[in-house]
Amino acid sequence: MSKRDTYTITVSRSDDWWALTVSGPGLKRAYHSQVKRLEQAEEMARDLVATMLDVDVSEIDAEFDLTVADEEVATELEATLLTRLAARLVKQRAAEATQATVADLARRGYVHRDIGYLLGMSHQAVGKLLNEAEKETSAAADEADTRSPAPSSLADMFDQHLVTPAVEALLKSWLLNAAEGDPMDRKLNRLRVLGELLRHRSRRRLTDA
């Protein structure tokens, strides 16, 4: 699969507007535009690139990395995003460990109230976790003959609910690369994407429960 082009959107405040500077493949120079809200930046940049390349906007199949021109703000954002992602990862791992322990204690004959007492949670919560575990086991058995292809990306892993040590290791690797090697625009964009993946997975777990 060919690598997608990447355009950089550098933003800075200009009175009540956000000034955009867009650069990337095929552009002879950096181009400028402005938007009222940051959520409009990618759409505006995509339109600008299409205009400069003289193609329809639907033909622009590219990544758009956004960063803040103020380096102090960009560094602060990076630190906060890393902290929030780390917290989500810890919370995710704690939830998985709790469910595994609840299931193990139930298999050993512990009643719900005793499990809840030992783990500091209500017996209703214990029952809910056991029901979720049973659903997941049943779903895994039903899909045994129709498994999806091996995931090729972090997004595929989250979409397929593959919460394994490999996922955790890959996530940590991405965070490490973002912290040490990436330019600031790639760094912030990567952290935002990872945050969305984690939030998306959490919402799906709540919906499926």
SETOR-506816 format. One record per atom (N, C-alpha, C, O): residue number from 1; x, y, z. Coordinates in steps of 0.05 Angstrom, whole numbers, plus 5000, padded with zeros to 4 digits. Atoms other than C-alpha are relative to their C-alpha. Example, Ala and Ser with C-alpha at 12.3 -4.5 7.8 and 13.67 -1.06 7.14 Angstrom:
{1 {5018 4976 5000}}
{1 {5246 4910 5156}}
{1 {5018 5024 5000}}
{1 {5039 5024 5013}}
{2 {4984 4976 4999}}
{2 {5273 4979 5143}}
{2 {4985 5022 5014}}
{2 {4995 5044 5018}}
This chain:
{1 {5017 4976 5000}}
{1 {5000 5000 5000}}
{1 {5018 5025 5000}}
{1 {5036 5027 5017}}
{2 {4983 4976 5002}}
{2 {5029 5067 4979}}
{2 {4995 5019 5024}}
{2 {4973 5020 5035}}
{3 {5002 4981 4978}}
{3 {5043 5119 5032}}
{3 {4985 5025 4992}}
{3 {4989 5035 4970}}
{4 {5015 4977 5006}}
{4 {4994 5176 5034}}
{4 {5017 5026 5004}}
{4 {5034 5027 5021}}
{5 {4987 4975 4997}}
{5 {5018 5247 5024}}
{5 {4992 5013 5027}}
{5 {4970 5007 5037}}
{6 {5006 4987 4975}}
{6 {5021 5290 5087}}
{6 {5004 5030 4996}}
{6 {5026 5039 4988}}
{7 {4998 4971 5000}}
{7 {5007 5365 5090}}
{7 {5000 5010 5028}}
{7 {4987 4999 5046}}
{8 {4997 4988 4974}}
{8 {5024 5408 5149}}
{8 {4983 5026 5001}}
{8 {4986 5043 4984}}
{9 {5015 4976 4995}}
{9 {4976 5460 5176}}
{9 {5011 5013 5026}}
{9 {5008 5001 5048}}
{10 {4989 4986 4977}}
{10 {5010 5510 5223}}
{10 {4980 5023 5006}}
{10 {4975 5039 4989}}
{11 {5021 4981 4993}}
{11 {4960 5553 5261}}
{11 {5010 5020 5021}}
{11 {5027 5013 5038}}
{12 {4994 4980 4980}}
{12 {4966 5617 5300}}
{12 {4977 5019 5002}}
{12 {4962 5023 4983}}
{13 {5022 4982 4995}}
{13 {4917 5666 5331}}
{13 {5004 5027 4985}}
{13 {5027 5037 4985}}
{14 {4999 4974 5013}}
{14 {4901 5729 5292}}
{14 {4974 5014 5006}}
{14 {4954 5011 4992}}
{15 {5025 4988 4989}}
{15 {4850 5771 5330}}
{15 {4980 4978 5006}}
{15 {4986 4961 5023}}
{16 {5021 5020 4995}}
{16 {4786 5730 5329}}
{16 {5001 4976 4981}}
{16 {4983 4959 4981}}
{17 {4997 5021 5020}}
{17 {4811 5684 5274}}
{17 {5024 4983 5005}}
{17 {5042 4990 5021}}
{18 {4976 5017 5000}}
{18 {4860 5627 5265}}
{18 {5013 5003 4972}}
{18 {5000 4997 4952}}
{19 {4985 4998 5025}}
{19 {4913 5641 5212}}
{19 {5012 4973 4994}}
{19 {5024 4961 5011}}
{20 {4990 5026 5008}}
{20 {4932 5578 5173}}
{20 {5023 5003 4980}}
{20 {5022 5020 4962}}
{21 {4979 5002 5019}}
{21 {4997 5563 5137}}
{21 {5002 4971 4991}}
{21 {5007 4954 5008}}
{22 {5002 5028 5010}}
{22 {4992 5501 5093}}
{22 {5023 4995 4981}}
{22 {5029 5010 4962}}
{23 {4977 5008 5017}}
{23 {5052 5466 5062}}
{23 {5000 4970 4996}}
{23 {4988 4956 5012}}
{24 {4999 5029 5004}}
{24 {5065 5398 5032}}
{24 {5006 4993 4971}}
{24 {5012 5011 4955}}
{25 {4993 5010 5027}}
{25 {5076 5356 4969}}
{25 {4984 5014 4978}}
{25 {4960 5017 4980}}
{26 {5013 4988 5024}}
{26 {5061 5389 4902}}
{26 {4996 5030 5002}}
{26 {4990 5043 4982}}
{27 {5004 4971 4997}}
{27 {5055 5459 4931}}
{27 {5027 5014 4996}}
{27 {5047 5006 5007}}
{28 {4975 4985 5007}}
{28 {5107 5509 4904}}
{28 {5010 5015 5024}}
{28 {5034 5020 5027}}
{29 {4992 4986 4976}}
{29 {5107 5546 4970}}
{29 {4978 4996 5021}}
{29 {4958 4983 5016}}
{30 {5021 5001 4979}}
{30 {5068 5553 5035}}
{30 {4978 5019 4993}}
{30 {4983 5041 4983}}
{31 {5023 4983 5006}}
{31 {4998 5581 5026}}
{31 {4986 5006 5026}}
{31 {4987 4992 5046}}
{32 {5012 4990 4975}}
{32 {4957 5620 5076}}
{32 {4969 5002 4996}}
{32 {4959 5007 4975}}
{33 {5029 4997 5000}}
{33 {4884 5621 5095}}
{33 {4992 5006 5029}}
{33 {5010 5010 5046}}
{34 {5009 4996 4972}}
{34 {4842 5631 5158}}
{34 {4973 4988 5005}}
{34 {4957 4984 4986}}
{35 {5026 5011 4992}}
{35 {4784 5601 5196}}
{35 {4992 5011 5027}}
{35 {5009 5021 5042}}
{36 {5010 4991 4974}}
{36 {4741 5619 5256}}
{36 {5006 4980 5021}}
{36 {5013 4987 5044}}
{37 {4996 5021 4981}}
{37 {4748 5552 5290}}
{37 {5020 4979 4990}}
{37 {5021 4974 4966}}
{38 {4980 5020 5008}}
{38 {4804 5500 5290}}
{38 {4988 4976 4987}}
{38 {5001 4963 4970}}
{39 {5012 5023 5012}}
{39 {4755 5445 5272}}
{39 {4995 5004 4970}}
{39 {4990 4984 4956}}
{40 {5004 4995 5028}}
{40 {4747 5479 5205}}
{40 {5027 5000 4984}}
{40 {5027 5002 4960}}
{41 {4974 4997 5012}}
{41 {4822 5480 5191}}
{41 {5006 4979 4979}}
{41 {5015 4986 4957}}
{42 {4994 5021 5019}}
{42 {4829 5413 5156}}
{42 {4984 5003 4974}}
{42 {4995 5000 4952}}
{43 {5017 4996 5024}}
{43 {4770 5425 5109}}
{43 {5010 5023 4983}}
{43 {5012 5021 4959}}
{44 {4990 4977 5014}}
{44 {4797 5493 5091}}
{44 {5027 4994 4986}}
{44 {5031 5001 4963}}
{45 {4975 5007 5011}}
{45 {4867 5466 5080}}
{45 {4997 4980 4976}}
{45 {5011 4983 4956}}
{46 {5006 5019 5022}}
{46 {4840 5409 5037}}
{46 {4990 5014 4975}}
{46 {4999 5009 4953}}
{47 {5010 4984 5022}}
{47 {4802 5458 4994}}
{47 {5023 5016 4987}}
{47 {5025 5018 4962}}
{48 {4978 4984 5010}}
{48 {4864 5502 4988}}
{48 {5019 4983 4983}}
{48 {5028 4991 4961}}
{49 {4982 5017 5014}}
{49 {4908 5444 4967}}
{49 {4988 4992 4973}}
{49 {5002 4991 4952}}
{50 {5014 5008 5025}}
{50 {4857 5421 4915}}
{50 {5001 5023 4980}}
{50 {5006 5019 4956}}
{51 {4999 4976 5018}}
{51 {4854 5492 4886}}
{51 {5028 5004 4989}}
{51 {5031 5008 4965}}
{52 {4972 4995 5009}}
{52 {4930 5499 4883}}
{52 {5009 4978 4981}}
{52 {5025 4983 4963}}
{53 {4992 5023 5018}}
{53 {4938 5430 4850}}
{53 {4981 4998 4976}}
{53 {4985 4981 4959}}
{54 {5019 5000 5022}}
{54 {4879 5444 4804}}
{54 {4986 4973 4996}}
{54 {4984 4962 4974}}
{55 {5014 5026 5001}}
{55 {4842 5380 4822}}
{55 {4975 5003 5017}}
{55 {4972 5022 5033}}
{56 {5024 5000 4983}}
{56 {4774 5364 4853}}
{56 {5008 4993 5029}}
{56 {5026 4976 5033}}
{57 {4993 5005 4972}}
{57 {4776 5364 4929}}
{57 {4997 4970 5007}}
{57 {5011 4960 5025}}
{58 {5004 5029 4994}}
{58 {4751 5291 4928}}
{58 {5025 4983 4993}}
{58 {5028 4961 5001}}
{59 {4976 5014 5008}}
{59 {4818 5272 4896}}
{59 {5023 5003 5020}}
{59 {5043 4990 5017}}
{60 {4979 4996 4980}}
{60 {4858 5295 4956}}
{60 {4998 4979 5021}}
{60 {4984 4982 5041}}
{61 {4998 5022 4980}}
{61 {4873 5230 4993}}
{61 {5026 5003 5015}}
{61 {5046 4991 5008}}
{62 {4975 4993 4986}}
{62 {4923 5256 5043}}
{62 {4994 5004 5030}}
{62 {4972 5008 5038}}
{63 {5001 4994 4971}}
{63 {4938 5265 5117}}
{63 {5004 5030 5004}}
{63 {5020 5043 4989}}
{64 {4996 4972 4994}}
{64 {4933 5335 5147}}
{64 {5008 5002 5030}}
{64 {4991 4998 5047}}
{65 {4990 4998 4973}}
{65 {4976 5346 5209}}
{65 {4998 5029 5009}}
{65 {5008 5047 4995}}
{66 {5003 4973 4990}}
{66 {4959 5407 5251}}
{66 {5017 5005 5024}}
{66 {5019 4988 5042}}
{67 {4985 4993 4977}}
{67 {5005 5441 5299}}
{67 {4997 5030 5006}}
{67 {4989 5045 4988}}
{68 {5002 4972 4992}}
{68 {5006 5507 5337}}
{68 {5027 5013 4996}}
{68 {5048 5002 5004}}
{69 {4975 4986 5006}}
{69 {5058 5558 5315}}
{69 {5016 5007 5026}}
{69 {5041 5006 5026}}
{70 {4987 4993 4975}}
{70 {5073 5578 5387}}
{70 {5012 4974 5012}}
{70 {4997 4957 5021}}
{71 {4987 5025 4990}}
{71 {5125 5526 5409}}
{71 {4995 4994 5029}}
{71 {4993 4971 5037}}
{72 {5006 5004 4971}}
{72 {5111 5537 5483}}
{72 {4973 4986 5003}}
{72 {4970 4968 5019}}
{73 {5026 5012 4999}}
{73 {5038 5521 5472}}
{73 {5000 4971 4989}}
{73 {4988 4953 5001}}
{74 {4999 5027 5012}}
{74 {5054 5461 5427}}
{74 {5013 4980 5019}}
{74 {5003 4958 5021}}
{75 {4988 5018 4981}}
{75 {5100 5432 5480}}
{75 {4982 4994 5023}}
{75 {4981 4971 5033}}
{76 {5019 5004 4978}}
{76 {5048 5442 5534}}
{76 {4978 4980 4991}}
{76 {4970 4963 5007}}
{77 {5020 5018 5011}}
{77 {4996 5407 5490}}
{77 {5010 4972 4999}}
{77 {4996 4953 5006}}
{78 {4988 5027 5002}}
{78 {5043 5349 5477}}
{78 {5001 4986 5028}}
{78 {4993 4963 5031}}
{79 {4997 5012 4974}}
{79 {5056 5338 5551}}
{79 {4973 4992 5011}}
{79 {4970 4971 5024}}
{80 {5026 5006 4990}}
{80 {4982 5341 5568}}
{80 {4987 4976 4986}}
{80 {4975 4959 4999}}
{81 {5011 5022 5015}}
{81 {4961 5294 5512}}
{81 {5014 4974 5008}}
{81 {5000 4953 5010}}
{82 {4986 5024 4991}}
{82 {5015 5244 5533}}
{82 {4990 4991 5027}}
{82 {4986 4967 5032}}
{83 {5009 5007 4973}}
{83 {4992 5247 5605}}
{83 {4972 4988 4999}}
{83 {4966 4968 5013}}
{84 {5027 5011 5002}}
{84 {4919 5236 5586}}
{84 {4999 4973 4987}}
{84 {4984 4956 4995}}
{85 {4999 5026 5013}}
{85 {4936 5178 5540}}
{85 {5011 4979 5019}}
{85 {5001 4957 5020}}
{86 {4989 5018 4981}}
{86 {4978 5146 5594}}
{86 {4978 4992 5021}}
{86 {4976 4969 5029}}
{87 {5021 5005 4980}}
{87 {4920 5153 5643}}
{87 {4978 4982 4988}}
{87 {4968 4964 5002}}
{88 {5019 5018 5013}}
{88 {4872 5121 5593}}
{88 {5010 4972 4998}}
{88 {4995 4953 5002}}
{89 {4989 5026 5002}}
{89 {4919 5064 5582}}
{89 {5000 4985 5027}}
{89 {4993 4962 5028}}
{90 {5000 5012 4973}}
{90 {4926 5051 5657}}
{90 {4971 4992 5007}}
{90 {4967 4971 5018}}
{91 {5028 5006 4994}}
{91 {4850 5055 5665}}
{91 {4990 4975 4984}}
{91 {4976 4958 4995}}
{92 {5007 5023 5017}}
{92 {4841 5006 5607}}
{92 {5011 4974 5011}}
{92 {4997 4954 5013}}
{93 {4987 5024 4989}}
{93 {4891 4957 5636}}
{93 {4987 4992 5026}}
{93 {4985 4968 5032}}
{94 {5012 5006 4974}}
{94 {4859 4962 5705}}
{94 {4973 4986 4996}}
{94 {4966 4967 5010}}
{95 {5026 5012 5006}}
{95 {4790 4946 5675}}
{95 {5003 4972 4991}}
{95 {4988 4954 4999}}
{96 {4995 5027 5010}}
{96 {4818 4886 5638}}
{96 {5009 4981 5022}}
{96 {5000 4958 5024}}
{97 {4990 5017 4978}}
{97 {4855 4860 5699}}
{97 {4977 4994 5020}}
{97 {4975 4971 5030}}
{98 {5022 5004 4982}}
{98 {4792 4869 5742}}
{98 {4981 4979 4989}}
{98 {4973 4961 5003}}
{99 {5018 5020 5012}}
{99 {4749 4830 5693}}
{99 {5012 4972 5001}}
{99 {4998 4953 5007}}
{100 {4987 5026 4999}}
{100 {4800 4774 5689}}
{100 {5000 4988 5027}}
{100 {4995 4964 5031}}
{101 {5000 5009 4972}}
{101 {4805 4769 5765}}
{101 {4972 4991 5009}}
{101 {4969 4971 5021}}
{102 {5028 5007 4993}}
{102 {4730 4770 5774}}
{102 {4993 4973 4988}}
{102 {4981 4956 5001}}
{103 {5006 5025 5014}}
{103 {4723 4714 5722}}
{103 {5014 4976 5013}}
{103 {5003 4955 5017}}
{104 {4984 5022 4988}}
{104 {4778 4673 5755}}
{104 {4989 4992 5027}}
{104 {4987 4969 5034}}
{105 {5011 5006 4973}}
{105 {4749 4680 5825}}
{105 {4973 4986 4998}}
{105 {4966 4968 5014}}
{106 {5026 5013 5004}}
{106 {4680 4661 5799}}
{106 {5004 4970 4993}}
{106 {4989 4953 5002}}
{107 {4995 5028 5008}}
{107 {4709 4598 5767}}
{107 {5009 4984 5025}}
{107 {5005 4959 5025}}
{108 {4990 5014 4976}}
{108 {4740 4581 5835}}
{108 {4977 4997 5021}}
{108 {4982 4985 5042}}
{109 {5023 5004 4982}}
{109 {4671 4583 5867}}
{109 {4993 5023 5018}}
{109 {4975 5021 5035}}
{110 {5006 4977 4983}}
{110 {4672 4652 5900}}
{110 {4973 5011 4991}}
{110 {4967 5013 4968}}
{111 {5026 4987 5007}}
{111 {4603 4684 5904}}
{111 {5005 5029 4994}}
{111 {5025 5041 5001}}
{112 {4997 4973 5009}}
{112 {4590 4753 5876}}
{112 {5007 5019 5023}}
{112 {5024 5037 5020}}
{113 {4996 4982 4978}}
{113 {4588 4788 5944}}
{113 {5028 4998 5011}}
{113 {5040 5018 5018}}
{114 {4973 5003 4990}}
{114 {4654 4759 5966}}
{114 {5021 5011 4980}}
{114 {5041 5023 4988}}
{115 {4982 4989 5020}}
{115 {4688 4777 5900}}
{115 {4999 5031 5002}}
{115 {5020 5044 5002}}
{116 {5003 4971 4998}}
{116 {4660 4848 5907}}
{116 {5015 5010 5025}}
{116 {5028 5031 5024}}
{117 {4987 4991 4975}}
{117 {4685 4853 5979}}
{117 {5031 5000 4996}}
{117 {5044 5019 5005}}
{118 {4971 5002 5003}}
{118 {4756 4830 5960}}
{118 {5011 5021 4981}}
{118 {5033 5031 4984}}
{119 {4991 4980 5020}}
{119 {4760 4879 5901}}
{119 {4990 5028 5005}}
{119 {4996 5046 4990}}
{120 {5010 4973 4994}}
{120 {4724 4937 5933}}
{120 {4980 5010 4980}}
{120 {4981 5033 4972}}
{121 {5020 4992 5019}}
{121 {4665 4938 5886}}
{121 {4974 4986 5008}}
{121 {4973 4968 5024}}
{122 {5026 5012 4993}}
{122 {4591 4922 5889}}
{122 {4996 4973 4987}}
{122 {5009 4967 4967}}
{123 {5005 5026 5013}}
{123 {4564 4853 5875}}
{123 {4985 5003 4974}}
{123 {4987 4986 4956}}
{124 {5013 4995 5025}}
{124 {4522 4884 5820}}
{124 {5021 5004 4978}}
{124 {5018 4995 4955}}
{125 {4978 4995 5019}}
{125 {4586 4908 5786}}
{125 {5014 4974 4992}}
{125 {5021 4969 4969}}
{126 {4988 5026 5005}}
{126 {4614 4838 5793}}
{126 {4983 4984 4980}}
{126 {4994 4973 4961}}
{127 {5018 5014 5019}}
{127 {4553 4809 5759}}
{127 {5001 5011 4972}}
{127 {5001 4995 4953}}
{128 {4998 4988 5027}}
{128 {4558 4858 5702}}
{128 {5026 4992 4986}}
{128 {5025 4986 4962}}
{129 {4975 5008 5013}}
{129 {4631 4841 5690}}
{129 {5000 4971 4991}}
{129 {5010 4964 4970}}
{130 {5002 5028 5007}}
{130 {4616 4767 5690}}
{130 {4982 4996 4975}}
{130 {4988 4980 4958}}
{131 {5017 5001 5023}}
{131 {4560 4778 5640}}
{131 {5015 5009 4975}}
{131 {5012 4997 4953}}
{132 {4984 4990 5023}}
{132 {4607 4818 5595}}
{132 {5020 4979 4991}}
{132 {5024 4974 4967}}
{133 {4981 5021 5007}}
{133 {4659 4763 5599}}
{133 {4987 4977 4986}}
{133 {4999 4966 4967}}
{134 {5014 5022 5013}}
{134 {4608 4711 5581}}
{134 {4992 5007 4971}}
{134 {4994 4990 4953}}
{135 {5007 4991 5027}}
{135 {4585 4752 5521}}
{135 {5024 4999 4981}}
{135 {5022 4990 4958}}
{136 {4976 4999 5016}}
{136 {4656 4761 5497}}
{136 {5009 4972 4993}}
{136 {5018 4967 4970}}
{137 {4992 5028 5005}}
{137 {4671 4687 5504}}
{137 {4982 4987 4979}}
{137 {4991 4973 4961}}
{138 {5020 5011 5019}}
{138 {4607 4669 5467}}
{138 {5005 5011 4972}}
{138 {5004 4997 4952}}
{139 {4995 4987 5026}}
{139 {4622 4719 5411}}
{139 {5025 4989 4987}}
{139 {5026 4985 4963}}
{140 {4975 5010 5011}}
{140 {4693 4693 5404}}
{140 {4996 4972 4989}}
{140 {5007 4965 4968}}
{141 {5005 5027 5009}}
{141 {4667 4622 5397}}
{141 {4984 5000 4974}}
{141 {4989 4985 4955}}
{142 {5016 4997 5024}}
{142 {4615 4643 5345}}
{142 {5016 5009 4976}}
{142 {5009 5001 4953}}
{143 {4984 4989 5022}}
{143 {4667 4679 5304}}
{143 {5025 4984 4994}}
{143 {5042 4993 4978}}
{144 {4975 5015 5003}}
{144 {4720 4625 5308}}
{144 {5006 4993 4971}}
{144 {5029 4992 4963}}
{145 {4996 5008 5028}}
{145 {4709 4604 5236}}
{145 {4999 5023 4980}}
{145 {5003 5019 4956}}
{146 {5002 4977 5018}}
{146 {4701 4674 5208}}
{146 {5017 5023 5011}}
{146 {5008 5046 5012}}
{147 {4982 4980 4988}}
{147 {4760 4711 5239}}
{147 {5008 5020 4979}}
{147 {5011 5013 4955}}
{148 {4991 4979 5018}}
{148 {4781 4777 5208}}
{148 {5030 4996 4994}}
{148 {5043 4982 5010}}
{149 {4971 5003 5006}}
{149 {4849 4781 5174}}
{149 {5016 5013 5022}}
{149 {5006 5030 5037}}
{150 {4983 4989 4980}}
{150 {4907 4797 5219}}
{150 {5001 5030 4997}}
{150 {5004 5040 4975}}
{151 {5000 4971 5002}}
{151 {4906 4871 5236}}
{151 {5027 5011 4990}}
{151 {5048 5000 4998}}
{152 {4976 4988 5011}}
{152 {4956 4914 5198}}
{152 {5006 5027 5012}}
{152 {5027 5038 5005}}
{153 {4995 4974 4989}}
{153 {4950 4977 5238}}
{153 {4988 5001 5028}}
{153 {4973 4984 5036}}
{154 {5011 4996 4973}}
{154 {4934 5003 5308}}
{154 {4970 5004 4998}}
{154 {4956 4993 5016}}
{155 {5029 4995 5002}}
{155 {4865 5026 5284}}
{155 {4986 4973 4996}}
{155 {4965 4969 5008}}
{156 {5012 5027 5003}}
{156 {4850 4954 5260}}
{156 {4998 4985 5026}}
{156 {4978 4972 5031}}
{157 {4999 5015 4975}}
{157 {4870 4926 5327}}
{157 {4977 5010 5019}}
{157 {4964 4994 5031}}
{158 {5021 4989 4983}}
{158 {4822 4973 5364}}
{158 {4973 4992 4989}}
{158 {4955 4985 5004}}
{159 {5026 5007 5013}}
{159 {4766 4960 5313}}
{159 {4992 4971 5005}}
{159 {4969 4965 5008}}
{160 {5005 5029 4996}}
{160 {4773 4885 5324}}
{160 {5000 4992 5029}}
{160 {4998 4969 5036}}
{161 {5000 5005 4971}}
{161 {4774 4892 5400}}
{161 {5023 4982 5009}}
{161 {5019 4966 5027}}
{162 {4978 5017 4992}}
{162 {4842 4860 5404}}
{162 {5017 5015 5021}}
{162 {5037 5028 5014}}
{163 {4985 4987 4979}}
{163 {4866 4885 5471}}
{163 {5019 4979 5011}}
{163 {5012 4963 5029}}
{164 {4980 5020 4993}}
{164 {4929 4845 5480}}
{164 {5026 5014 5007}}
{164 {5028 5038 5003}}
{165 {4974 4988 4995}}
{165 {5000 4857 5504}}
{165 {5012 5012 4975}}
{165 {5027 5032 4977}}
{166 {4989 4988 5025}}
{166 {5017 4869 5431}}
{166 {4990 5027 4995}}
{166 {5004 5045 4986}}
{167 {5012 4974 5003}}
{167 {4968 4926 5428}}
{167 {5013 5020 5019}}
{167 {5020 5043 5011}}
{168 {4988 4982 4981}}
{168 {4996 4956 5491}}
{168 {5029 5007 4993}}
{168 {5037 5030 4995}}
{169 {4972 4994 5008}}
{169 {5068 4949 5466}}
{169 {5001 5019 4977}}
{169 {5018 5037 4976}}
{170 {5000 4983 5024}}
{170 {5050 4981 5400}}
{170 {4992 5028 5008}}
{170 {5004 5048 4998}}
{171 {5008 4974 4991}}
{171 {5015 5038 5435}}
{171 {5023 5014 5014}}
{171 {5029 5038 5009}}
{172 {4977 4988 4986}}
{172 {5075 5050 5480}}
{172 {5022 5008 4981}}
{172 {5035 5028 4984}}
{173 {4980 4994 5020}}
{173 {5120 5048 5420}}
{173 {4993 5026 4985}}
{173 {5011 5043 4981}}
{174 {5009 4976 5014}}
{174 {5079 5101 5385}}
{174 {5004 5024 5018}}
{174 {5014 5045 5009}}
{175 {4996 4978 4982}}
{175 {5080 5144 5447}}
{175 {5029 5008 5003}}
{175 {5036 5031 5004}}
{176 {4972 4995 4998}}
{176 {5155 5137 5453}}
{176 {5011 5014 4976}}
{176 {5026 5034 4978}}
{177 {4991 4987 5025}}
{177 {5166 5155 5380}}
{177 {4990 5029 4999}}
{177 {5004 5048 4991}}
{178 {5012 4973 5000}}
{178 {5119 5215 5388}}
{178 {5016 5018 5019}}
{178 {5020 5042 5013}}
{179 {4986 4984 4980}}
{179 {5157 5238 5449}}
{179 {5028 5007 4992}}
{179 {5039 5028 4999}}
{180 {4972 4997 5006}}
{180 {5226 5230 5420}}
{180 {5007 5008 4972}}
{180 {5025 5024 4967}}
{181 {4990 4997 5027}}
{181 {5229 5229 5345}}
{181 {4984 5017 4981}}
{181 {4996 5027 4961}}
{182 {5016 4986 5020}}
{182 {5172 5264 5310}}
{182 {5002 5030 5001}}
{182 {5006 5042 5022}}
{183 {5003 4971 5000}}
{183 {5168 5336 5288}}
{183 {4974 5007 5016}}
{183 {4957 4990 5019}}
{184 {5022 4993 4982}}
{184 {5118 5374 5331}}
{184 {4973 4996 4986}}
{184 {4953 4988 4999}}
{185 {5025 5003 5013}}
{185 {5063 5373 5278}}
{185 {4991 4971 5000}}
{185 {4968 4965 5006}}
{186 {5007 5029 5000}}
{186 {5065 5297 5271}}
{186 {4995 4991 5028}}
{186 {4977 4974 5033}}
{187 {5002 5008 4972}}
{187 {5073 5291 5346}}
{187 {4972 5005 5011}}
{187 {4960 4987 5022}}
{188 {5027 4993 4989}}
{188 {5009 5327 5365}}
{188 {4978 4985 4985}}
{188 {4959 4976 4998}}
{189 {5021 5014 5015}}
{189 {4969 5296 5309}}
{189 {4998 4971 5008}}
{189 {4976 4960 5011}}
{190 {4999 5028 4992}}
{190 {4991 5226 5328}}
{190 {4987 4996 5027}}
{190 {4972 4977 5031}}
{191 {5011 5003 4974}}
{191 {4973 5237 5400}}
{191 {4970 5004 5000}}
{191 {4955 4990 5014}}
{192 {5029 4996 5002}}
{192 {4904 5264 5382}}
{192 {4987 4975 4988}}
{192 {4966 4967 4998}}
{193 {5011 5024 5012}}
{193 {4892 5203 5337}}
{193 {4998 4977 5020}}
{193 {4978 4964 5021}}
{194 {5000 5022 4980}}
{194 {4912 5155 5392}}
{194 {4978 5005 5021}}
{194 {4964 4986 5030}}
{195 {5021 4994 4981}}
{195 {4866 5191 5440}}
{195 {4972 4994 4990}}
{195 {4955 4983 5004}}
{196 {5025 5006 5012}}
{196 {4808 5184 5392}}
{196 {4995 4970 4999}}
{196 {4973 4961 5003}}
{197 {5002 5029 5000}}
{197 {4822 5110 5384}}
{197 {4992 4989 5027}}
{197 {4975 4971 5029}}
{198 {5007 5010 4973}}
{198 {4820 5099 5458}}
{198 {4972 5008 5009}}
{198 {4958 4992 5020}}
{199 {5027 4992 4993}}
{199 {4757 5140 5467}}
{199 {4979 4984 4984}}
{199 {4958 4976 4995}}
{200 {5018 5016 5017}}
{200 {4724 5103 5409}}
{200 {4996 4972 5011}}
{200 {4974 4962 5012}}
{201 {5002 5027 4989}}
{201 {4741 5036 5439}}
{201 {4984 5000 5026}}
{201 {4968 4981 5031}}
{202 {5015 4999 4974}}
{202 {4714 5057 5508}}
{202 {4970 5003 4995}}
{202 {4954 4990 5008}}
{203 {5028 4996 5006}}
{203 {4648 5080 5477}}
{203 {4988 4974 4990}}
{203 {4966 4967 4996}}
{204 {5011 5025 5011}}
{204 {4641 5014 5439}}
{204 {4997 4979 5022}}
{204 {4977 4964 5022}}
{205 {5003 5019 4977}}
{205 {4653 4973 5503}}
{205 {4975 5006 5016}}
{205 {4961 4988 5024}}
{206 {5024 4993 4986}}
{206 {4598 5012 5538}}
{206 {4975 4993 4985}}
{206 {4955 4985 4997}}
{207 {5023 5006 5016}}
{207 {4551 5003 5480}}
{207 {4994 4970 4998}}
{207 {4971 4961 4999}}
{208 {5003 5029 5003}}
{208 {4564 4929 5474}}
{208 {4992 4986 5026}}
{208 {4982 4964 5026}}
{209 {5005 5013 4974}}
{209 {4556 4916 5549}}
{209 {4971 4995 5005}}
{209 {4963 4985 5026}}
